[in-house]
Amino acid sequence: MFVDHRLAHRKAYLINLLARMCAELDITESRFQQAKERYEGVARWLAAGEHFLLHDLSIYLQGSTALGTSVRPIGKNEHDVDLVAFMPSGTTVWTPAYIKKVIGDRLKAHATYARLLEEKIRCWRLVYANEFHLDITPAILNLACRNQGELVPDKSLREWKGSNPRGYRKAFEARAALVPVIKLTKALDEEIKSRADIEPFPVASSGRSILCNFVQVAKRHRDVHFEGQDLALWPISVILTTLIAWSYERCVKAGVYDTEFDLMIAVLRGMPAFIRRTLPDGSPGWYIPNETTIDENFAERWNDDPDKAEAFFTWHAKAVADMENLARVDGTDLVRKRMDESFGPRPVGAAFTALDNEIASARRSGLLRMAPLVGLTATPAVAAAVPVRSNTFYGRDCG
């Protein structure tokens, strides 16, 4: 099996830069634990309220923080942490506006929460300045959903609409667990089999899935692309996450890729294939369903404003082109320039610094390896990695 190791080496460097950029944009573990402690405190306060709808209330994470695909907003030092306040006693007898008010009244009765509280259209927000804000959306059980989905308020607060954050998370995590077949891995496996002094390569586990990184890369590119434009045109995160997850599953199951970077390009290219042009009733319209519940169309706003769909496809073409061109760029300075343009200089600069420091440290200690699934890594635990010669990583002496 032929693998262009020089090109694979270059792409491994790129995928590692992107991974470290994602880590820079993500919520830190300490901040996550802080948010967890605070929303658990909110849950206890709400559940202790006298109103019967608050009895047995539970709060859980939804959205990007729950999935591990969080990206810090441009120009802000705080993350959005989306929560669901599930009320098992709630039914459609009560309007969304009333149930939302029950939650708001209870939060206002707490001195600290009242000071931090902001009312949004469908939820309540607790703002912890320069840290994060907690968006708390009320939800009740959706008896019509076979997957134990929920109902959440619509924008008017007059109607309930289907949702299933826990089911969505379960489906996403199942796809994230899929392991791609990379030619570089196979090539190294063949070398391992021919050498008695190398142990079999273990499954790589860094605590972050490939799929999560792909979603974060796309979301950050979107944020930079639309910076300064009408926020109403931005493709919402759940659309990017859903299309990338579906495309990732198809690519992993159907293809073999030279490198992880090539897989990312294939996944990005494949996103539009999962956008339907017919609604469930047979009428024309944009349709990206929530597969885990009924009557939820992530693209419903596209049908009200065609400019939203056009903005998505314009962004998508730019994202694919930028990533394809990045793989063709030769030299660290040009790579950094292109990445700055696509993702912003702050996280890119941090990624370069982190990776260069890791590589330099590993080279000094003789622990630098080329690992098949994650590219360059510094770890003595990877028994079947292949040593990398000094001064040959992408952007340095290899040109």
Disulfide bonds with the S-S distance in Angstrom:
none
